[in-house]
Amino acid sequence: MTHTSNNREIKALQEKLQQMTELFENTRINYQLLDDKAIIRHVNNSWLQCLGYNKEEVIDQPFRKFVAEKSIPGFNDLIKELEKN
């Protein structure tokens, strides 16, 4: 593989990453990325607008902090099930 073809592949990957990032950030659907401990690592703009937070308030916080009180048992069950896999 030549240096030129490597550069083209890198540029194509960077463009795809940019497209996917824009799609994630600008969709009207609320999205969040959680780590394996259910800690929020990223949320999109729709999520922030819908829930009325800014990124600094939610990044690195446990997702369960943002789950409705009545939904916490079901959320805990889901997390336990995911941890098995």
N, C-alpha and C positions, 0 to 999 in steps of 0.2 A: 504494500500500500504506500502510495506516495504522500509526501507532505501536503500537496495540493488537495488530494482526495480526503485526507484527514481533516483539513481545514473546512472543506465543503460539508463533510459529515457533522463536524462540530457545529457549524453554522446552522445546518438543518435541525439538529437537536435543540439548539438554543431557540430557534424560531418555534418549534413545537412546544417547548417548555413555556415560552411566552404566551402562545395561544391557549394552552391549557390553564395557565395561571389567570389569564384574563377571563376565561370561561368560568373558572371557579370563583373568582372575585366578583364578577358582575352578573351572575345568574340571579334570578329572583327567588330561587330556592335557598333556604338556610342550610349551609354546610359548615361542619366543623371537622377538624382532624384531631383525633385523640390518640395518645400513646397507649401502650399496653397496660397502663395503670389507670386509664380513663382520665388522664390529665389533658386539658385542652392545649393543643400545640398551635392551632391556627383556626380562625373562623373567617367567613367571608363577610362582605359588606352588608348583604341582606340580613344575615344573622344578627349583626350589630344593630342595624336599624330596627329590626323587628323587636328585639329585646331591650333596646335602649342603653346599650353599653358601648364603651370604646375598647379597643384592643388591649390597652394596658390593664384594664379591669378584669379581663378574662383569660388572657394567655397565662399558662402555667397554673391555672386554677383547676381543682377537681370538677369534672363535668357535673357530678351529682349536686354541686352547689347551685346549679341552674335548673335542676329538675324539680317540678312541682312536688310538694310534700306528699301528696297522695300517690304519686308515681314512683317514689323512691324504692319501695319493696320490689316492684317489677323491674326497676332499673338494676337493683342489686342482684336479682336473679339472672338478668341478662348478662351482667358482668361475670358472674360466677360461671355461667355456661360458656362464655367466650374464653375464659381462662382455662377451661378444660381442653380447648382445642389449641 
